[in-house]
Amino acid sequence: MPQALNAPDMTEPSRAAEAEPAYDDSRRLTGPNLFFFDCGAVLETRPDVVVDAAFEAAWRARIAQARASLGWPGGLAVVRHHQGGAHLALTAPIDRLLTATSVNEWACQRALGRAWLPEVEGAPPIAADADALAYLNRQAEAERRPALVALSGTAQAHDLPLLIDDDAVSIGSGAGAQTWPLATLPTAADIAWDRLHAIPTALVTGSNGKTTTVRFVAAVARVAGLRAGISSTEGVSVDGDLLDRGDYSGPAGARRILRDERVDVAVLETARGGILRRGLALAEADAAIVTNLSADHYGEYGIDDLQGLADAKLVVARAIGPRGLLVLNADDAMLVERATGLACPIGWFSVDDAHPRLAATRGRGGATCGVRDGRMRLAWSARGIDADLGEVAAMPLTLGGHARYNVANLLGGALVAAALGLAPAATAAVCARFGAANADNPGRLQRWTIGGARVIVDYAHNPDGLSGLLAAATAEPHGRLALVLGQAGNRADAEIRALAAAAAAYRPALVVLKDIAGMERGRAPGEVAAVLREALLRRGLAVDAIAFESLEAHAARRAVAWARPGDVVVLPIHGPAARAEVAAWLDREAAAR
């Protein structure tokens, strides 16, 4: 840990309880976020802290006091209440974000009359305001980087993106980027500004369909002759070559792609967790999409309901300027409701091209994509686009049109591709073949025939995703249904039971419950499976229709071994290693039979 910056002793003796932190998870915000467009800091108050009008006024007064002492310009101070407490957020200079977290913590403590304990080694609690402000000034002076501030201003004047992390700064993006160590920044005069530029960039968020949409848009870019860089929950890749596996759906993954000088176009999965922890990686994008919204991950980072989830996902709208396009799902009532307060250009998609929202948007020359007479239609008269992208039922990703969620993914992806400047002909070509090979979209609607049974591997991880998958899997005549079922441990019991209810609605003849290695998140082995089992029994499944295997790969093998010709086996496999193992095993089984 860092050494204390000459922190003074408390002016009066104090018990440890008097400096007990009133906050959790104090952190920096390095880009546009839930609270404001600029960078800054946020903390979450503890559940026992009452954030009333008096507290808020005292906190704001301390923020103003600190800004005046530090010589910072005026800025925003935002309070956002939620069921578990409140977020307290403030804007701050780009080179003083660690100091901003300290300012926020001090202001929160003093609003309650408590001493503040800096989170550095050897620092005692500080009670006197003068001592605290002196400490904050020393911290700000140690942190300040005038060269970074100067570069940020010059990059903004050149209309170029600037990306910063703890080690490096980059200006431009992709093939137009250059990166320097944070410790040895150049002056503006040393930079060849004419060699720097931004590349077309899209942000992809939503509850379901993010990774599929990212992969689809990247495939369109490759058909158009461009090198696409993507970041997602599955990893980072450039031009189809996987650079690294893992969850790269946050700002770190985005920066990795945006700093890769091989990349011509970037398509970045932007998950809710990264948005809430740090904000967006970049301040401006050419396109952003919110695929859909469904109840999931409630209770994390102060998101308690669908309205809050919508607000978190729609942070991507902050990155869309007048030349960009925010793509929204017109079949999602919450997105339609929340869109009324947005000022950026919006393109709408729907499985019904005659949807009133799409018709009104086309009437203004705006961008839409919908299904008309069984065919996918892309329209954007302001850009001279009126394209037939093909018959929906013939598109492999749609399973003959039965996978309605993938129809929606293609519709939204087509709009994103158009916003990136990709030709409709390239989009139509990818629609006609994407998903035909299992390698097109690993872990999403991959299909095998094993011993006469149809086997489907997917990522469906919440009730809406699972319902959509099971509807598509059972749309054609079939025998019995087998299903592997599990959930991450950080979901509430109610969310786990909702997943079981979605499964039970399709009356599976066999459900093999599982644990998900690495996703227990505080739950004991078998604990999630026990909640699922109880919920399935309450929904009418027979005791002998429910089995358990602790490992995902073993659960998949058990379900497939049970199946006979004509059956359907649905395997939502979530661990990356398990998914790769199951896919390789199914390849061998299909080849051998």
Backbone torsions as a table, in degrees:
resi	resn	phi	psi	omega
1	MET	NA	153.4	178.6
2	PRO	-66.6	154.5	177.9
3	GLN	-77.1	152.4	178.6
4	ALA	-64.4	142.8	-178.8
5	LEU	-89.0	65.3	178.7
6	ASN	54.1	43.0	-179.0
7	ALA	-64.3	135.0	-179.7
8	PRO	-77.5	162.6	170.6
9	ASP	-70.7	158.0	175.1
10	MET	-64.4	145.7	-179.7
11	THR	-71.8	-22.6	177.1
12	GLU	-134.1	148.1	175.5
13	PRO	-58.1	143.2	-177.4
14	SER	-141.2	137.9	172.4
15	ARG	-71.8	154.5	-179.3
16	ALA	-57.5	-33.7	-178.5
17	ALA	-62.5	-28.2	-178.4
18	GLU	-70.5	-17.9	177.0
19	ALA	-110.7	14.1	179.8
20	GLU	-60.8	126.4	-177.5
21	PRO	-60.3	136.1	177.3
22	ALA	-94.9	10.2	-171.9
23	TYR	-137.2	161.4	172.8
24	ASP	-126.2	156.0	164.6
25	ASP	50.7	55.2	174.8
26	SER	-77.1	129.8	-171.8
27	ARG	-152.2	163.5	176.1
28	ARG	-81.5	152.5	171.4
29	LEU	-118.3	111.0	-170.2
30	THR	-98.1	3.3	178.5
31	GLY	-162.3	-177.4	178.2
32	PRO	-49.4	139.3	-168.3
33	ASN	-147.4	-172.0	-176.3
34	LEU	-64.9	-20.9	-170.0
35	PHE	-105.5	-32.7	-178.2
36	PHE	-165.0	174.4	-178.0
37	PHE	-79.5	-31.5	-171.6
38	ASP	-84.8	173.2	174.2
39	CYS	-81.0	166.9	-177.4
40	GLY	171.9	-140.9	-178.1
41	ALA	-147.1	155.3	177.8
42	VAL	-146.0	147.7	169.3
43	LEU	-134.6	163.9	177.9
44	GLU	-116.9	124.5	179.3
45	THR	-70.0	153.3	178.0
46	ARG	-74.0	155.2	-174.1
47	PRO	-58.7	-26.7	-177.0
48	ASP	-85.7	-1.4	-179.2
49	VAL	-89.4	127.3	179.3
50	VAL	-88.6	111.7	179.6
51	VAL	-98.1	84.3	-180.0
52	ASP	-104.2	-172.0	-176.5
53	ALA	-61.8	-38.5	-179.6
54	ALA	-66.5	-44.1	177.2
55	PHE	-60.2	-47.4	-176.9
56	GLU	-60.7	-43.3	180.0
57	ALA	-63.6	-41.4	179.7
58	ALA	-66.5	-40.5	178.2
59	TRP	-63.2	-46.5	179.5
60	ARG	-61.7	-38.8	179.2
61	ALA	-63.3	-40.4	178.5
62	ARG	-68.0	-37.6	176.9
63	ILE	-61.6	-45.7	178.9
64	ALA	-62.1	-40.7	179.5
65	GLN	-62.2	-44.7	-179.8
66	ALA	-66.0	-42.3	179.3
67	ARG	-60.4	-42.4	179.6
68	ALA	-64.0	-42.3	-179.6
69	SER	-66.3	-37.5	-177.2
70	LEU	-83.7	-10.3	-177.8
71	GLY	74.7	22.6	178.5
72	TRP	-80.3	149.1	174.6
73	PRO	-67.8	159.9	175.3
74	GLY	-59.9	153.6	-178.4
75	GLY	-160.4	-170.4	-177.1
76	LEU	-87.6	147.3	169.7
77	ALA	-133.8	116.5	-168.5
78	VAL	-120.1	134.2	173.2
79	VAL	-114.3	124.7	177.3
80	ARG	-124.2	114.8	-178.6
81	HIS	-82.3	146.7	172.0
82	HIS	-147.8	178.7	-171.4
83	GLN	-63.2	-30.5	-176.8
84	GLY	-96.3	5.7	-178.1
85	GLY	146.3	-130.0	-179.5
86	ALA	-154.6	151.0	167.5
87	HIS	-89.9	137.0	171.4
88	LEU	-118.8	119.0	-174.2
89	ALA	-132.4	146.7	176.5
90	LEU	-143.0	147.5	173.5
91	THR	-78.5	155.5	-177.2
92	ALA	-157.2	161.0	176.4
93	PRO	-59.8	147.3	-173.9
94	ILE	-60.8	-27.4	-177.5
95	ASP	-100.8	15.3	-179.7
96	ARG	-133.1	33.9	-171.9
97	LEU	-73.2	-33.6	175.1
98	LEU	-66.1	-40.5	175.6
99	THR	-61.8	-37.4	179.5
100	ALA	-61.4	-37.3	176.8
101	THR	-64.8	-37.7	178.1
102	SER	-66.8	-42.1	176.8
103	VAL	-57.3	-45.0	-178.2
104	ASN	-63.7	-44.4	-179.8
105	GLU	-64.3	-44.0	178.8
106	TRP	-61.8	-45.5	-178.8
107	ALA	-63.0	-38.3	178.3
108	CYS	-64.7	-46.3	179.6
109	GLN	-62.0	-45.7	-176.7
110	ARG	-69.9	-27.5	176.2
111	ALA	-62.4	-22.0	178.0
112	LEU	-102.3	2.0	-178.0
113	GLY	76.2	19.6	-178.7
114	ARG	-100.4	156.3	170.9
115	ALA	-71.7	162.5	-180.0
116	TRP	-113.3	134.8	179.7
117	LEU	-111.9	103.3	178.1
118	PRO	-59.0	143.3	-177.2
119	GLU	-88.2	59.2	175.8
120	VAL	-134.0	154.4	-174.9
121	GLU	-63.1	128.4	173.4
122	GLY	84.0	1.2	-178.2
123	ALA	-82.8	127.0	174.4
124	PRO	-82.2	166.8	174.3
125	PRO	-60.9	146.9	179.3
126	ILE	-118.4	123.0	-178.7
127	ALA	-104.3	-39.5	-175.2
128	ALA	-75.7	132.3	-179.0
129	ASP	-60.7	-39.7	-178.9
130	ALA	-61.9	-40.5	178.9
131	ASP	-66.9	-41.5	179.8
132	ALA	-63.5	-44.3	-179.3
133	LEU	-65.6	-36.8	176.2
134	ALA	-63.2	-42.4	177.2
135	TYR	-60.9	-47.0	-178.7
136	LEU	-62.5	-36.7	177.6
137	ASN	-65.7	-39.8	177.4
138	ARG	-66.1	-39.8	178.9
139	GLN	-64.4	-44.1	-179.6
140	ALA	-63.2	-39.5	179.9
141	GLU	-65.9	-38.7	178.8
142	ALA	-68.5	-29.6	-175.8
143	GLU	-88.1	-24.1	-169.7
144	ARG	-60.0	141.9	178.1
145	ARG	-134.7	88.2	-178.8
146	PRO	-57.2	-33.7	-179.6
147	ALA	-64.5	-37.1	178.0
148	LEU	-66.6	-44.0	179.0
149	VAL	-61.4	-42.3	179.5
150	ALA	-64.0	-44.1	179.1
151	LEU	-63.9	-39.6	179.6
152	SER	-60.2	-45.1	179.7
153	GLY	-65.3	-40.6	-179.8
154	THR	-69.3	-40.0	176.8
155	ALA	-60.9	-41.6	178.2
156	GLN	-63.5	-39.8	178.7
157	ALA	-64.5	-30.1	177.4
158	HIS	-88.4	3.4	-179.1
159	ASP	58.6	44.9	-178.9
160	LEU	-119.3	143.3	177.2
161	PRO	-72.0	142.7	173.2
162	LEU	-121.6	127.1	-179.8
163	LEU	-117.2	134.8	-177.7
164	ILE	-132.7	142.5	168.1
165	ASP	-138.6	-164.8	-174.8
166	ASP	-69.9	-17.4	-173.2
167	ASP	-118.9	-24.7	-169.7
168	ALA	-145.8	161.2	173.9
169	VAL	-130.2	136.7	175.3
170	SER	-129.3	150.1	175.4
171	ILE	-125.7	141.9	-170.9
172	GLY	80.7	-174.5	178.3
173	SER	-150.0	151.6	177.6
174	GLY	54.4	-129.6	-178.9
175	ALA	-63.1	-14.3	179.2
176	GLY	-107.7	21.4	-174.9
177	ALA	-104.9	155.8	167.8
178	GLN	-140.6	141.7	-174.3
179	THR	-125.7	141.0	179.0
180	TRP	-131.1	150.3	172.1
181	PRO	-62.6	141.1	-178.7
182	LEU	-61.3	-29.5	-177.0
183	ALA	-76.8	-17.7	-177.0
184	THR	-133.9	64.6	-177.6
185	LEU	-77.0	144.3	175.7
186	PRO	-79.0	167.6	169.0
187	THR	-84.7	162.8	179.3
188	ALA	-59.4	-33.3	-178.6
189	ALA	-69.1	-21.1	-177.6
190	ASP	-85.8	-4.8	-173.9
191	ILE	-98.9	134.4	175.0
192	ALA	-84.1	85.3	-172.5
193	TRP	-62.7	-30.1	-177.7
194	ASP	-69.9	-14.2	178.2
195	ARG	-90.3	-8.5	-177.5
196	LEU	-97.8	142.5	175.6
197	HIS	-160.6	167.5	175.8
198	ALA	-94.7	150.9	174.4
199	ILE	-105.2	158.2	175.5
200	PRO	-57.5	131.5	-173.1
201	THR	-137.9	137.7	177.6
202	ALA	-127.0	142.1	174.5
203	LEU	-108.4	131.3	-175.5
204	VAL	-122.1	117.5	177.7
205	THR	-137.5	177.8	-176.3
206	GLY	139.3	177.2	179.9
207	SER	-84.5	-38.7	-178.1
208	ASN	-136.0	149.9	173.4
209	GLY	89.2	4.3	-176.0
210	LYS	-63.2	-51.8	-174.9
211	THR	-66.0	-40.2	177.2
212	THR	-61.0	-43.2	179.5
213	THR	-63.4	-43.8	178.0
214	VAL	-57.6	-48.9	-177.5
215	ARG	-65.4	-38.4	179.2
216	PHE	-63.6	-48.8	-179.0
217	VAL	-63.4	-38.9	177.2
218	ALA	-63.1	-37.9	177.5
219	ALA	-64.2	-38.2	176.5
220	VAL	-62.7	-43.2	179.4
221	ALA	-61.1	-41.0	-179.9
222	ARG	-66.0	-39.4	176.3
223	VAL	-62.7	-33.0	177.9
224	ALA	-77.3	1.7	176.1
225	GLY	88.5	16.3	-178.1
226	LEU	-109.0	151.3	176.4
227	ARG	-88.4	111.6	-176.3
228	ALA	-95.1	133.2	171.4
229	GLY	-108.0	133.1	-179.4
230	ILE	-130.1	146.1	169.8
231	SER	-125.4	141.6	-176.5
232	SER	-160.3	-177.3	175.7
233	THR	-66.4	-14.0	-179.1
234	GLU	-94.7	-17.2	-179.3
235	GLY	144.2	-167.0	177.0
236	VAL	-122.0	140.5	179.8
237	SER	-147.7	155.5	177.4
238	VAL	-130.1	123.6	177.9
239	ASP	54.4	37.7	177.7
240	GLY	86.9	-8.5	179.9
241	ASP	-94.2	121.9	-179.5
242	LEU	-72.8	123.2	177.9
243	LEU	-89.5	-36.8	-177.1
244	ASP	-162.7	140.0	174.8
245	ARG	-89.4	160.0	177.2
246	GLY	125.7	176.9	-179.1
247	ASP	-84.0	105.0	178.5
248	TYR	-116.8	37.8	-177.7
249	SER	-89.7	9.3	177.8
250	GLY	-107.7	-170.2	-177.2
251	PRO	-60.2	-33.2	-179.0
252	ALA	-62.7	-42.5	177.5
253	GLY	-65.3	-41.1	178.7
254	ALA	-61.5	-45.5	179.8
255	ARG	-62.2	-37.8	-179.0
256	ARG	-61.0	-41.8	178.8
257	ILE	-72.4	-43.7	-175.9
258	LEU	-69.1	-15.5	176.9
259	ARG	-98.5	-1.2	-178.7
260	ASP	-85.4	115.8	-172.6
261	GLU	-74.5	-0.6	173.9
262	ARG	-85.6	-11.8	-167.8
263	VAL	-88.5	128.4	176.8
264	ASP	-95.7	-29.3	179.9
265	VAL	-146.8	137.6	-176.3
266	ALA	-115.1	132.7	176.9
267	VAL	-125.7	112.9	-164.8
268	LEU	-119.4	113.1	172.1
269	GLU	-65.9	132.0	-171.5
270	THR	-128.1	88.7	-174.3
271	ALA	-76.5	158.3	-177.6
272	ARG	-59.9	-37.9	-178.2
273	GLY	-60.1	-46.2	179.1
274	GLY	-65.0	-39.3	177.8
275	ILE	-59.4	-44.5	-175.5
276	LEU	-77.6	-31.9	-179.6
277	ARG	-74.2	-46.5	-171.7
278	ARG	-128.1	-15.6	-171.6
279	GLY	90.6	-174.4	-179.7
280	LEU	-75.2	152.7	179.1
281	ALA	-73.1	-27.8	-176.2
282	LEU	-135.8	157.4	-173.4
283	ALA	-90.1	-16.2	-177.4
284	GLU	-146.1	136.2	177.5
285	ALA	-135.1	158.3	178.8
286	ASP	-78.5	-30.2	-178.4
287	ALA	-148.5	151.0	170.8
288	ALA	-146.5	149.3	179.7
289	ILE	-136.3	139.1	166.5
290	VAL	-111.1	108.1	-171.8
291	THR	-67.0	-42.1	-176.6
292	ASN	-178.0	173.6	177.3
293	LEU	-132.8	136.9	172.4
294	SER	-149.1	155.7	-176.7
295	ALA	-62.6	116.7	-178.8
296	ASP	-166.8	146.2	176.5
297	HIS	60.9	25.8	178.5
298	TYR	-63.3	147.3	178.1
299	GLY	94.0	-11.6	179.4
300	GLU	-94.6	132.8	178.6
301	TYR	54.6	33.2	174.5
302	GLY	75.8	18.6	176.2
303	ILE	-100.0	110.6	-171.1
304	ASP	-110.6	-14.6	-174.4
305	ASP	-152.8	178.4	-175.4
306	LEU	-66.8	-33.8	178.0
307	GLN	-63.0	-44.7	178.2
308	GLY	-64.9	-38.1	177.2
309	LEU	-62.7	-42.4	178.1
310	ALA	-60.0	-43.8	180.0
311	ASP	-62.4	-39.7	179.6
312	ALA	-65.8	-47.0	-179.8
313	LYS	-64.8	-36.3	-176.1
314	LEU	-78.2	4.5	169.1
315	VAL	-56.7	-29.4	179.5
316	VAL	-59.5	-23.7	178.5
317	ALA	-63.2	-25.7	179.5
318	ARG	-64.4	-22.4	-178.8
319	ALA	-89.2	-1.1	-176.2
320	ILE	-101.8	113.4	177.4
321	GLY	-90.5	-172.0	-176.3
322	PRO	-64.1	-20.0	179.6
323	ARG	-94.7	-4.1	-177.3
324	GLY	-98.9	-171.6	-179.7
325	LEU	-146.1	126.3	170.5
326	LEU	-95.2	122.4	-176.8
327	VAL	-101.6	125.3	-177.1
328	LEU	-129.2	154.9	-178.8
329	ASN	-89.7	110.7	-178.0
330	ALA	-71.0	-13.7	177.8
331	ASP	-88.4	2.5	178.5
332	ASP	-105.3	109.6	-172.7
333	ALA	-61.4	-37.6	-178.6
334	MET	-68.4	-38.4	177.3
335	LEU	-65.7	-39.9	177.0
336	VAL	-61.1	-43.1	-179.6
337	GLU	-64.5	-46.8	-175.3
338	ARG	-73.7	-20.2	-177.8
339	ALA	-68.4	-19.7	-175.6
340	THR	-63.0	-24.9	-178.5
341	GLY	-95.0	6.6	-176.4
342	LEU	-95.7	140.9	-177.1
343	ALA	-100.1	-12.9	-175.6
344	CYS	-79.4	161.6	175.4
345	PRO	-61.7	137.3	-178.1
346	ILE	-124.4	132.3	169.5
347	GLY	-108.1	141.8	-173.7
348	TRP	-117.6	144.3	172.3
349	PHE	-128.4	154.0	-179.2
350	SER	-160.4	152.7	174.6
351	VAL	-70.6	-9.1	176.7
352	ASP	-119.3	107.9	-177.7
353	ASP	-64.2	-17.9	178.9
354	ALA	-88.9	6.2	178.4
355	HIS	-51.5	134.4	-177.6
356	PRO	-55.0	-36.0	179.9
357	ARG	-65.1	-40.2	178.2
358	LEU	-68.8	-42.8	-179.2
359	ALA	-61.0	-42.8	179.5
360	ALA	-65.5	-38.9	-179.7
361	THR	-66.1	-42.6	177.5
362	ARG	-62.8	-35.6	179.7
363	GLY	-62.8	-23.0	177.7
364	ARG	-98.1	8.0	-179.0
365	GLY	83.3	10.2	-176.1
366	GLY	-82.4	-179.0	-172.9
367	ALA	-95.9	132.8	176.5
368	THR	-142.5	157.7	170.4
369	CYS	-146.2	127.7	-177.4
370	GLY	-152.6	177.9	179.7
371	VAL	-105.9	124.0	179.0
372	ARG	-130.8	122.0	-178.9
373	ASP	53.2	40.1	176.2
374	GLY	79.0	6.1	-177.7
375	ARG	-123.0	149.7	-178.4
376	MET	-87.7	125.0	-176.6
377	ARG	-118.2	128.4	177.4
378	LEU	-112.0	125.6	-178.2
379	ALA	-134.6	136.9	175.5
380	TRP	-161.5	81.1	-171.1
381	SER	-63.4	-29.0	178.5
382	ALA	-61.8	-23.3	176.8
383	ARG	-111.7	12.2	176.7
384	GLY	71.1	30.0	-177.1
385	ILE	-108.8	126.0	170.5
386	ASP	-148.9	92.7	-167.5
387	ALA	-126.0	140.8	170.5
388	ASP	-94.2	115.4	-175.9
389	LEU	-93.1	-0.5	174.4
390	GLY	120.3	173.3	179.8
391	GLU	-77.2	125.1	-175.3
392	VAL	-61.2	-44.0	-176.6
393	ALA	-64.5	-21.6	179.7
394	ALA	-88.0	-4.9	-179.8
395	MET	-83.5	119.6	-172.5
396	PRO	-55.0	-34.0	-175.9
397	LEU	-67.0	-18.4	-175.3
398	THR	-92.6	-2.4	-176.8
399	LEU	50.9	55.5	179.7
400	GLY	69.3	20.4	-178.5
401	GLY	91.6	-5.6	-176.7
402	HIS	-77.9	-28.5	179.4
403	ALA	-83.1	79.7	-174.2
404	ARG	-61.9	-31.9	179.0
405	TYR	-65.5	-33.6	176.7
406	ASN	-77.7	-28.3	170.1
407	VAL	-58.1	-46.1	178.8
408	ALA	-62.6	-40.6	178.8
409	ASN	-60.7	-40.2	178.6
410	LEU	-68.5	-39.9	179.2
411	LEU	-61.7	-50.2	179.9
412	GLY	-65.2	-41.2	178.9
413	GLY	-62.6	-35.6	178.3
414	ALA	-63.4	-38.9	177.4
415	LEU	-67.7	-40.5	177.4
416	VAL	-61.2	-45.0	179.4
417	ALA	-59.3	-41.5	178.7
418	ALA	-64.0	-40.6	179.8
419	ALA	-66.0	-26.3	176.7
420	LEU	-82.3	-2.8	179.0
421	GLY	87.7	14.3	179.8
422	LEU	-83.6	139.0	-173.2
423	ALA	-68.6	140.8	177.0
424	PRO	-56.1	-30.6	179.6
425	ALA	-62.5	-37.5	177.3
426	ALA	-67.5	-40.0	178.0
427	THR	-63.2	-44.8	179.5
428	ALA	-61.8	-39.9	-179.7
429	ALA	-63.4	-39.5	-179.9
430	VAL	-74.0	-38.5	175.6
431	CYS	-55.9	-35.9	-174.8
432	ALA	-73.2	-17.1	-176.0
433	ARG	-133.5	-15.9	-174.7
434	PHE	-66.3	128.0	-178.3
435	GLY	98.2	-8.0	178.0
436	ALA	-69.9	-33.5	177.4
437	ALA	-105.6	141.1	-179.3
438	ASN	-62.0	-24.8	-179.9
439	ALA	-73.1	-14.2	-178.9
440	ASP	-65.7	-37.3	-170.5
441	ASN	-146.2	67.1	-173.1
442	PRO	-54.8	133.3	177.3
443	GLY	81.4	-0.5	-179.7
444	ARG	-127.1	113.3	177.3
445	LEU	49.6	41.5	172.9
446	GLN	-79.5	143.0	-170.5
447	ARG	-132.3	138.7	175.6
448	TRP	-136.7	159.4	167.5
449	THR	-116.4	118.0	-176.9
450	ILE	-123.4	112.1	178.9
451	GLY	57.6	34.3	179.1
452	GLY	85.0	-3.8	177.2
453	ALA	-99.4	144.5	175.5
454	ARG	-88.0	128.9	-178.1
455	VAL	-120.0	130.1	-177.4
456	ILE	-126.4	126.7	173.9
457	VAL	-106.6	132.6	-179.3
458	ASP	-149.3	176.0	-178.0
459	TYR	-104.7	-1.7	-172.8
460	ALA	-37.1	118.0	-169.6
461	HIS	-127.6	3.2	176.5
462	ASN	-143.4	169.2	-173.7
463	PRO	-57.0	-44.1	-179.9
464	ASP	-63.8	-44.3	179.4
465	GLY	-62.7	-42.5	-179.8
466	LEU	-67.2	-41.2	179.0
467	SER	-61.2	-43.3	178.8
468	GLY	-63.5	-41.3	179.1
469	LEU	-64.5	-46.4	-178.8
470	LEU	-67.2	-34.6	176.3
471	ALA	-61.9	-43.4	179.2
472	ALA	-68.5	-40.8	-176.1
473	ALA	-67.2	-29.6	-175.5
474	THR	-105.4	9.4	-176.5
475	ALA	-68.6	-35.7	178.5
476	GLU	-87.2	156.3	177.7
477	PRO	-54.7	137.2	-175.5
478	HIS	-156.2	170.1	175.4
479	GLY	-86.8	-125.5	-178.6
480	ARG	-81.1	162.8	177.8
481	LEU	-114.8	128.7	172.0
482	ALA	-116.2	146.5	-174.0
483	LEU	-144.5	135.0	168.8
484	VAL	-95.0	136.0	-172.0
485	LEU	-140.0	131.8	175.6
486	GLY	-161.5	172.9	-178.6
487	GLN	-153.4	151.8	176.1
488	ALA	-66.4	149.4	-174.1
489	GLY	-73.5	-12.5	-178.7
490	ASN	-85.9	4.3	173.1
491	ARG	-83.5	146.8	175.3
492	ALA	-69.2	158.3	179.7
493	ASP	-56.8	-37.5	-179.6
494	ALA	-62.5	-38.4	178.3
495	GLU	-69.3	-36.4	178.4
496	ILE	-66.4	-41.3	178.2
497	ARG	-65.6	-34.9	177.9
498	ALA	-64.5	-36.2	176.3
499	LEU	-64.4	-41.9	177.3
500	ALA	-62.9	-38.2	179.0
501	ALA	-64.4	-39.9	178.0
502	ALA	-62.5	-39.4	178.6
503	ALA	-68.2	-45.6	-176.0
504	ALA	-63.2	-27.1	-178.9
505	ALA	-61.3	-22.0	-179.0
506	TYR	-100.0	9.6	173.7
507	ARG	48.1	57.8	178.3
508	PRO	-64.7	143.6	176.3
509	ALA	-79.4	-20.4	177.5
510	LEU	-147.2	131.6	170.9
511	VAL	-123.4	120.3	175.7
512	VAL	-101.9	109.4	179.0
513	LEU	-78.3	155.8	-174.2
514	LYS	-148.1	160.8	161.4
515	ASP	-94.3	162.5	177.1
516	ILE	-119.9	106.7	-176.4
517	ALA	-58.5	129.4	179.4
518	GLY	88.3	-9.0	-178.8
519	MET	-118.3	19.7	179.4
520	GLU	-66.4	-38.8	172.5
521	ARG	47.5	54.9	175.3
522	GLY	96.2	-11.5	178.8
523	ARG	-88.5	148.4	176.6
524	ALA	-75.1	155.3	176.7
525	PRO	-54.4	133.2	178.8
526	GLY	81.5	-6.4	-175.8
527	GLU	-67.9	-46.1	178.5
528	VAL	-64.2	-42.2	179.2
529	ALA	-59.9	-36.0	179.1
530	ALA	-65.6	-40.0	177.3
531	VAL	-64.6	-43.2	178.2
532	LEU	-62.1	-43.9	-177.9
533	ARG	-61.0	-46.8	179.7
534	GLU	-59.8	-42.1	-179.0
535	ALA	-67.8	-38.5	178.0
536	LEU	-64.5	-42.1	178.5
537	LEU	-63.0	-40.7	178.1
538	ARG	-64.2	-27.0	179.2
539	ARG	-87.3	4.2	172.0
540	GLY	102.3	2.4	176.7
541	LEU	-71.8	144.8	180.0
542	ALA	-76.1	152.3	-179.8
543	VAL	-57.5	-42.3	-176.9
544	ASP	-78.5	0.7	174.7
545	ALA	-92.8	1.2	-176.6
546	ILE	-121.6	126.7	177.6
547	ALA	-125.8	172.5	179.5
548	PHE	-141.4	134.6	170.1
549	GLU	-134.5	129.0	-175.0
550	SER	-68.4	-32.1	-177.5
551	LEU	-97.5	137.8	-178.3
552	GLU	-59.7	-44.5	-178.1
553	ALA	-62.5	-38.5	178.1
554	HIS	-68.0	-37.7	177.0
555	ALA	-61.4	-42.2	179.3
556	ALA	-63.6	-45.4	179.6
557	ARG	-61.7	-39.1	-179.1
558	ARG	-65.5	-41.5	-179.9
559	ALA	-66.2	-42.1	-179.5
560	VAL	-67.9	-40.1	179.7
561	ALA	-63.2	-29.7	-179.8
562	TRP	-73.0	-28.5	-169.8
563	ALA	-72.0	152.7	173.8
564	ARG	-126.6	170.5	-176.3
565	PRO	-52.6	135.0	179.5
566	GLY	94.2	-16.0	179.5
567	ASP	-75.5	163.8	175.2
568	VAL	-120.7	130.0	-179.6
569	VAL	-119.5	118.7	-176.8
570	VAL	-109.7	122.5	-173.1
571	LEU	-121.2	87.7	169.1
572	PRO	-75.1	106.1	-178.0
573	ILE	-113.0	127.1	-168.6
574	HIS	-109.6	-35.3	178.4
575	GLY	-70.1	130.1	-177.9
576	PRO	-57.2	-43.8	-179.4
577	ALA	-65.5	-42.5	179.2
578	ALA	-64.2	-39.9	-179.8
579	ARG	-63.6	-42.1	178.0
580	ALA	-64.6	-40.8	179.3
581	GLU	-64.2	-44.2	-179.4
582	VAL	-65.6	-42.9	-179.5
583	ALA	-62.9	-43.1	179.3
584	ALA	-64.2	-40.6	178.0
585	TRP	-64.7	-42.0	179.3
586	LEU	-65.9	-36.2	175.4
587	ASP	-59.3	-45.4	-179.1
588	ARG	-66.2	-41.6	-180.0
589	GLU	-64.2	-42.5	-179.6
590	ALA	-64.2	-38.0	-179.6
591	ALA	-71.8	-28.5	-174.3
592	ALA	-85.8	-18.2	-172.9
593	ARG	-102.3	NA	NA
